[in-house]
């Protein structure tokens, strides 16, 4: 994800993460283009890193132009099959070119007008990495829908919400406005970050979410 150039919405990231949780896929959050961030951008990145690391997600600061964080990322990916996902323009294909310069995959600059990426990668493709393992390049996406879940299980895939939910008065609590809801209380007290709860609320009430 990127803070700017382009901006990755937290709701977008959370939809990817809960899908990974649902299918027991280990996920890590990579903050790319750190060399482009202003002071306020860096503060937002550090805030988001604190949110996701507190939940239990490993986060990495990455600058492909300066090489910062690349060796740490190689260690994470070594001898694994890693799928690189994110919205258009965050640097997925550029990352693979840095990990293996011989790939020479086609990339394009960010649109000056929209400040968004252009769809250059059009299908997923897996590449063998020189240090061991494989990296899967995927097309950039601007929206990510949630499918094949029960409405009353969405909160199971937000680890911090699931942990607190055990304290709710009712076992079938949806954590909206029910009496005795430990989750909404935790949001009010700052134990659960409001941005994460907002993502949960958005998914739960998204008319495009396809439930089982």
Beta strands, then each sheet from edge to edge (+ up, - down):
strand 1: 29-31
strand 2: 59-61
strand 3: 81-84
strand 4: 125-128
strand 5: 134-137
strand 6: 147-149
strand 7: 210-211
sheet 1: 1+ 2+
sheet 2: 3+ 5+ 4-
sheet 3: 6+ 7+
end
